[in-house]
Amino acid sequence: KYHQYMMEYSPTNNVQNGKVYPSCWMTGGLRDPRVPFWEPAKFTAMLRHACPDQKGDGDSNNNPMCLKIDMSAGHFSASDRYKYLKELSC
């Protein structure tokens, strides 16, 4: 009964081949118990695979799909409240 409803808003099941998606920045945490790190990695890979080669050189895409996995964070990011500023300064 609810399977079709869940499939309608599932991002990985609604990626369409050949569609041009905007640039995306996906993030994940290595120690996230709710969303394992492979889920944003899988979604990024699916978007990269589905996006057409827009320049025609077989190697590039005008809209990059970026992935950042935080190796020290869980579901609510790292507990260091100054972490954002540290990353910004690098």
N, C-alpha and C positions, 0 to 999 in steps of 0.2 A: 504493500500500500504506500509506504513512504519512500521506497527506493527511487522511483521516478522523480519525486520532489527533491531528494538529495542530489540526484544526478544533474538537475537543472542548475544548481548553484555551485557545483564542484568545479573549481578552476581547472584542474588537470584534465577533466573529462570534457571540457568545452573549448579546448584549444583547437583552432581550425587551421588546417594546412593551407598555405597560400595567402592567408590574411596578413595584412601589415599591422603589427602591434606597435604601440609606442615604446620608447625607451623605458626600461624597467630596472629598478634597484631592489633586489630581493635580499632579505637578511634572515639569518637563523642563528641559533645558539647550539653549541655542541652538546651541552648538558640540559637541553630542553626536554622535559618529560611529556609535554603535551603535543608538541610539533617536532618530531625528530628531524635532525639536520638534513636527512636525505629528502625530505619533502620539498623544501625550497630548491634543493639541488635538482631534483627531478623536474620541478615546474620550470626552472630556468632552462634546463636541457630541452624540454618539450617546446618552449617558446623559440629557442634558437633553431631548433630543427624545423619548426613550422613556418618561420618567417622566410619569405622568398629572398633570393639574392637580388637586391635592388640595383646594384651597380653593374651587374653582368659579368663580373670577373670571377665568379664562382667561389670567392673567398671572403667577401665582406658583406656587411649589413649596415645600412644607414642608422638603424635604431639599435643601439647595443643593449644586450640583456646582461646585467651585472649581478653577481652573487657575492655576498659577504657572509661568511660563517664566523661568528665570534667564538673563539676557542675557550673562553672562560665564562661564558654566560649561559643562563637557562632561559626559561620562558619570559621572564621579566627583565631581561638584559642583565648586565653585571651589577653588582651591588655598590660598586664604587661610584659615588655621585659626581665625581669630577672626571669620569671616564670620557664623556663627550668632549670636554675641553682638551684632554690629553690627545685624543684622536684628531681634533681640529688643529692642534698646533703642529702635528707632524707633517 
